[in-house]
Amino acid sequence: MPHRITRSDLLRALDSPAAVSACVALPSRLESVRQTRRFVSDQLDSWGCESLTDSTVRICSELAANAVTHAEPDAAGRGEILVSLTFVAGEALIAQVADSDPSPPVPKITRPRDLAESGRGLSIVTRLSDYWSAAPRSDGQGKTVSAYLRDHQQALAPGTASAAGRALPPPAGPDRVPSEDAAGLVAEPGGTALPQLDFSKPAVARVCDYVTGGTDNYPADRALGRQLLAVAPWLDRAAAAARAHGQHVVRHLASQGIVQFLDLGCGLPRRRGRNVHDAAQDVQREASVLYVDHDPMVQAHVRTVFEETPREMGLHADITLTEDMLAQPAIARLDRRRPMAVLLHEVLPWIDDDKVRHLLDTLRSWVPDGSVLSVVHAAADSHPESTPDLVALYQEAGILYRPRTLEQLLALAADWDVEGPGITAVPLEGLRVVDDREPLYGSYAFTACASESAGRRLGAYWEAT
């Protein structure tokens, strides 16, 4: 007689050291139901769980539709649903949908014909899952509905090809955090595959997300972020100021007629209205952005967040392998008969000098005439009392962090026409005096041009502002 699944089995699977997880936050609107189906299908395909795909897609689609229908928006009229998958190979797949409505769903009913149309979703969940339950969210802001599906396939050893012909991610260790996108993404055809993520270690994009008040981060990222802020309390404001300056530059470039933006090392998407395409399209409605990053989690978020905006695309590539990156089909779609803006905002500090020089030299030879380079970069000499501690903390975490002086930056960009009026130290606001000295800036920024005529045009702007 088969074992009857209970809530204890569900909780044990969620807490299993062999579990891998993926989660996505979606706006509470009907279009998110389609995004939920795509997220579930893509994720289960990457895990080699095709036998469970049809059932799980239907379960999550119905739960997402219920959440969108019943979840209350916040005071600003916005709402959010969370869709999560947890897979334990050879044991179970747990699908969860959370929303802001604390009311329990319709109780389990085994006769679908007796349900009103409003209960149809739970009848499907009942038929397709081995067990389901609803519980209050841990943050007290709503409920989570969970569905348990047995995985009857034999558990695979780490690195063994799954039924999909891919390799399953290795099981998590005792100190490993379930991943957001454990199987990761692959590079574009013809590109170079990058290492899979280890969520037990901090990653630059997620640490930066934590420092700036985001939620797409994990315990390892938060632990490092807290250490960074302890030695440099100004760091969060420096990051906010750098991002605001980047938005300012993008708006200006769009006002000068540039409608193609290549955002290299884009990092995790920001809230609505704070991304590169938001700034560009405020000025040029036809502006398009290609977001490039080597972090699979970043690209998973880019694909999800920007699915409804067809002029934005994501490319999973290592920008330091510049020739490989430029050979990708997504890059080939750019119109090289027209100038473009190449953005390196808060990216170069994580790359050593030789690779930075190669990146900038290769881009300079590749971009169309009239194109513009925009750089925002952590300053090495603005906070001498704490910057060495930041470098040391990142080094202990296995991350290269290389803030630079303005002279070092300009030397690396020697082949570009750097405009003097376009160089600035990004100011910080609201900082307290430290050791009788108020820090004035956290980053340097400059614009550079790929032609003399473009340089004159930008220079006139910076002089005017």
N, C-alpha and C positions, 0 to 999 in steps of 0.2 A: 504494500500500500504506500503510495507516494506521501512524502512529508507534507503536511499542511502548513503553508507559509503563514507566518504571523508577523506582527510589528517588530518583534525581537529579531527575526531574520532580516527585516529591512534595515534596522538600525545597525546590526552586525555587519551587513554588507557595506553600508555607508562608511563605517569606521574601519573597514578592512585595510591592512597595510598594502594589499595587492590592488587596491582600487585606483583607478584613474578617473578623472572628472573633467567636465567641460561645462561652462556656464555662460549665458549671455543675458544681458539686460536689454529689454525692448520697450519702446513707448507703448502706452495703452491705447492702441488704435488697431483697426481691422487689418491694416497692411501687415501688422506684426504676426498674424497667423501664418501668412505665407512665408515670412522670414523664419518663423519657428520650424516649419516643415523643412525648409532648406538647411537650417542649422542642424537639425536632428539627422537628416539624411546624410549630409556631408560628414558629420562627426562619426556616425556609426560605420560609414564606409571606410573612414580612415582607421577605425579600430578593428575592421574585419568582422563586423557584426551584421552582415547582410540578412541573416535569417531572422533577425529581430527588427529590421528596419521598418517594414510595412506596419506592423502592430504599433511600434513606438511612435512613428510619425502620426498615425491616427490618434493615438492617446494624447500626445502633446498638442496636436492641432485642436482637439476638442477642449482640452484643459485651457489652452491659450485663448480660444474663442470665449469660453466661460469667463476667464479672468478679464478679458477686454470688455465684456458685457457688464460685469458686475463690479469691477474694481472702481472705487471712488477716486476722482482726480484730487490733487492737492489744491491748496489755496490759489495757486497760479493757473489752475486748469490743466495741469499735466498729471500724468500717471505713468506707472512703470510696472512691467511684469518681468519676472526672472524665470528663465528656463534652464534647468540643470540636468545633466546626465552623469551617472556614475556607473562604471563598468568594472566588474570583477570577473575576469576570464574564467569560464567553466562553471560559474556560479550564478551570477545575476546581473541584470541591468536595471538600474533605478532611474526612472524619469520623474522629475519634479517640476511643478510650476507654482510659483509664489505670486501673490498679488496683495493689494492693500486692503481688501475686504475681509474683515475678521469673521464674517458670518460663515458658519459651516456649510458645506455643500449638501445637496440632497442626499439622504442616506442611501446606502447600497440597496438596489432593487434588482432582482434577478429576472423579472418579467418585463422586458423593454416595451412590450405593447401596451403596458399599463401606465407608462410614463407619459407625461405631457411633453410637448416639444422642448420645453426648457430643461427637462431632465435627460434629453437624449445623449448629451456628452458623457454623463456618468454611466449610462447604460453601456456605452461603447467601452469605457474604461473597465467596467466590471467584466465584460465578456473577454476582453483581450489581455488583461493582466492576471497574474496569479494572486495578487493581493494589492489593495490600495487603501490609503488612509489619508486623513486630513489632520493637521495640527497647527497651532498658532506659530507664527514665525518667531525666531529667537529674539528679534528686536522688538517684538510686540506690535509691529506695524501691519499686521494682516495675517494671512494663513498660507500654508504650503500644502499642496495636494501631491502625494507621492504614489507612484505605481511601481510594483515589483514584477519583473518578468524573469523567469528562469532562463539561464543560458545553458542549453543542453550540449553545446560543443565542448570537446575536451579542452581543458586549460592548456595553453601553449607556454612553452619555456621562453624566457626573455630572448628577443632577437629572432625567434622562429617565425617563419612566414605564416600569416593568418590565411583564412579562406579567401581573402581579397588579394592575396599575393603580396601583402605589405608586412612589415615587421611590427608586432605589438610593442608598445613602450615597455621598458623593464618595470617590474613591480616596484611599488614605492617601499622604501625602507621605513624603519620606525620613526625617523625624524623627517620623512619626506612629506611635503604638502601636496595633496591631490592637485593635478594641473588643470589650468583653464582650458588648455588645448593640447593634451598630452601627446597626441600623435603628431602635432605640428602641421605645417604646410610644407610643400616642396617648392623648390625654385621653379621659375618659369621654364618651359622646355628649352633645352640648350644651356640652361644656367647651371650653377654649382649648388648642390644640395648642402644645406647647412646643418650643424649639429642640432639634435633635439634638445628641448629645454629641460632643465632640472629645477623644479620649483622649490627645492630645499635650499637653493642659493639665490641671493638677490640678483636682480637684473636691472640694468640702468633705467629702462623705460618705466618699470614698475616702481622703483625707488623714487624717481622724479614724480610719478603720479602721486605717491604718498606724500612727498614733501609739499606738493601743491594742493593737498586736500582732496585727492581723488580716492576712489574706492576699488580700483582695479589693481590690487596689490595683495601680497601674501605675507605671512608672518616673518619670513626671512627678509623681505623688502622693508617691512615696517621696523624690524629690529635695527637694520642699518640706518634707516631714515631717522629714527630717534637719536641714534648716536651722532649723526651728522648735524642735526639741529641742536644737539647739546653743546657741540663745540663751535657752531656757527649759527646762532639764533636768527641771523639776518637772511639765512639761505632761502627760506620760503618766499620772502619778499623780493629777493634778487631774481628768483625763478619767475615770479609773477611779472616783475618789471621787464625781464627779457622777453617774455612771451607777448606782453603788451606792445613792446617796441617792434617785435616781428610783425604783428598785425598792422601796425602803423606803416611799416615799410611796404607790406603787401598792398595796402590800399593805395599808397602813392604810386607803386609800379603799375597797378591797374589803371590809375588815372592817366598814366603816360602812354596807355594803349597796349600794354602787355596783357595777353589773355591766356598764355600758357605758363603754368607754374609746375616746377619739378621740385617737390619737397623731399629732400634726401635725409634719411634718418628721422622720419616724421614723428616717431613716438606715438603713444596712445592717443586716440581721438579725444578732443576736449568736448565740453558740453556744447549744445547747440548755440551757434553764434560766435564761437571762439576758435574755429578752425580756419585754416588758410583759405579754403574755398568760400567760407562765409565773408571774410574780409574782402577777397577779390571780387566776389559777385555783388557785394554792396555797391561797387563802382562799375564793374563790367559784368552784366548779367550773363554774357556768353563765356566768361572765363572758365577754364577747366584746370584741374589739379591732378597730378599723378603722385600719389603718396608711396614712398619707397622706404622699406625698413627690413632689416635682417631678422627681426624677432618674430617668430611665428604667431605669438599671441597678439602682437600689434596688428599683423595683417588679418588675423581672424576678426578682430574688432573693427578694422577698417572695412572689411567686406560686409560686416553686419550693419554698422552704423551708416554707411554710405550707399547701401543697396538701392535706396529709393532716389538717389541723385546720380543719374547716369553720366554726368560730366566728370565725376570723380572716379578714379581707378586706384587700385592698390597693386603694388609689385613687391613680392618677397625676394629680396636680393641683398647682397653684401656690397655696399657702396665702395669699399676699399678694393674689391675686385672690379674695378671700374669698367674695363673693356667688356667683361662678361655682362655686367649690368646694362651697358649701352646696347648690347646685342639682343636684348630681350624684346619680344613682340610688342609689349606694352610701350616701350620706349620708341619703337619704330612707328607707332601711331602718331607721335608728335610731328607737327608740321615744321620741318627744319628750314622752310623758306621764310619763316616768320621768327622774330626774336622771342626768347622765352626768359623767364626768371628762374634761376637755380637757387634754392634756399638751403643754406646750411646753418640752421638756427639751433644752437645748443647741441651741436653734434661733434664738432672737431675736438673738443677736450677729451673725447673717449678714443682718439686715434693717435698713433705715434707720428712723429715728424715726417718720416720717410713716406708713410702711407698717405698722409695729408698732402704732401708735396705731389705725389703721383696722382692723387685724386684731382687736385686743382689743375695740374698741368694737362691731364687728359681731358678734363671738362673744357678747358680753355681752347683746346684744339678742335673740340667736337661741337660746341654750341654755335648757332648761327650768329652772323654779324649783328650787332645791336643788342645782344642778350646781356643780362645783368646777373651778377652774383651778389647775394646778400648773406652776410655772415654775422651771427651773434655768438659770442664766445666768452666763457668764464675768464675773468681777469685774474692774473696771478699776483698782482701787486696792489690790489685795493684793500685787502684785509690780511696783512702780513702776520698778524697774531693768530689767525685761525686757519688760513688756507693750507699750511703744511699739515695740520691735523686732518683736514678733509682728505688730502692726498693719501695720508697714511691709513685712514679708515677704509677708503676704497681699496687700497693695496692689500690690506688684510683680508678683504672680501674677494680678492682675485680679480679686481677690476682696475684697469688703467684709467687714471684721471689725471689730465695734463692741462691745467689752466695755463694760459700764456700771457706774456706782456704784449702790449700793442706792437712793439718792434718785432717780436717773434712772429706775430700774426702777419704783419705786412711782408716780412721776408718770405714766408711760405707762399704768399699770393703775388710774388714778384712778376709773374707773367700777365697779370691782370692790370688793367688801368684803374687803380684805386683812387677814388676822388677824395681829396683832403677834406672838403666840406662835408662829405658823407661819413666821416669817422666820428664816432661819439662814444663817450662813456655813459652807459645806460644808468640814469639816476635812480636811486631808491628813495622812497618816501616813508615817512612815519617811523624812522629808526631812532632809537635812543642813542645818546652819547656813550661811547665805549672808550674807556681809558682817556677821557678828555678829548676824544676825537670822534667825530660823527662820520661813519662810513658814507661815502657819497655814491658809490656805484658797485655793482657786482659783475658786470659784463662790459666788454667792448663790442662795438658793432661797426661794420662798415659796408658800403656798397662798392662794387667794382664792375667795370664794363668791359665788353669784348670788342669795343670799337671807340675810337676817339670822339665820334659824333655823339654817341650815346653818353659818353662821359660828360660832355659839355651840357647835355640836356639834364642829366641828373644833378650836376653841380649847381645849375641854376636853381633847382628846387631846394637843395640843402642850404644854399646861401639865403634863400627867401624865408626859410623856416628856422 
